[in-house]
Every structure is written in structure tokens, then in C-alpha cells.
């Protein structure tokens, strides 16, 4: 397996871990303590803060900041310019570092371009967040969420039967 590729304009701080075959593109910054898996792609201008964990085969498109408190499991897709937050009530004059909320993005979830994920939620496996949506509550597995604030698109439910996804209702 190939070594990680780090573009010459990217900064990877000492103490960051980057897996094999991962690509870190133009103007990225990966801070110390970040752990990034294998076969990932960090597009232009991505920031990964200290303490962040990113699984294998994760694609993070241009202009995304993955803040402390966020964890991305394997096979997650983060669309261009989508936003994670890590504090519910930020103020420039009040330090809130001890109030960071955990945000968990489970395996295979997709987050569309310009979506906002408010901290403290879980996006369950293979959920799909439409472009421009705002997520303020946890999202069930396989759900399609759209709008501001986002809501379930149709309410149809599915069941995994072996390797097949089957409609239940």
C-alpha cells in the first residue's frame, strides 16, 4: 500500500497520524493529535483539529473544518463547504473549550455541500444529509434529511436483509 501523499502547501503537525494511501491536498492543516485512517482524501483547504478521529476511506471535500469533538467513521462523505460546529452557544469573549459537544458521523453517512451539522448529534449509518440542510437533532440510520431545519424526506423505512436493503413501509 502506498504512503500518504501530503501536498507541499499542506501542514501536518508533529503528532498527527495519517494512514497509508491517504491524500492531503492544497492548503490543508492537520493538527497534532488528529488520527486519519487509510485511503482518505482531504480536499483543498480542509482543517482537521487535534483529537479528531477519522476512519478509513473518508472523503472530505474542499473548505471543510473538522473540529475537536467530531468523529467520522469509515466511508463517510463530507461535501464541499459543509460545516461542523462544536459549541452550542459560542461567544468570542467567553472560552467554551470545556463545553465542546461530541458529534458522531457513523459509517457510510453522506453530508451534502453547504450542510450544517450542529454539535451534539449522531448521524447514524448510511444516513444522507441533503445539500444546504441544517441538522439540529440526531438522524436515524438510512434516513434522508433535507431542509432548514432538516426533517425526514418521506418517512419510508427499510430493513437490511443479508446484503439487500428492503422497504418495510
Buried (B, 14 or more C-beta within 10 A) or exposed (E): EEEBEBBEEBEBEEEBBBBEBBBBBBBBBBBEBBBBBBBBBBBBBBBBBBBBBBBBBBBBBBBBBBBBBBBBBBBBBBBBBBBBBBBEEEEEEEEEEEBBBEBBBBBBBBBBBBBBBBBBBBBBBBBBBBBBBBBEEBBEBBBBBBEEEBEBBEEEEBEEEEEEEEEEE
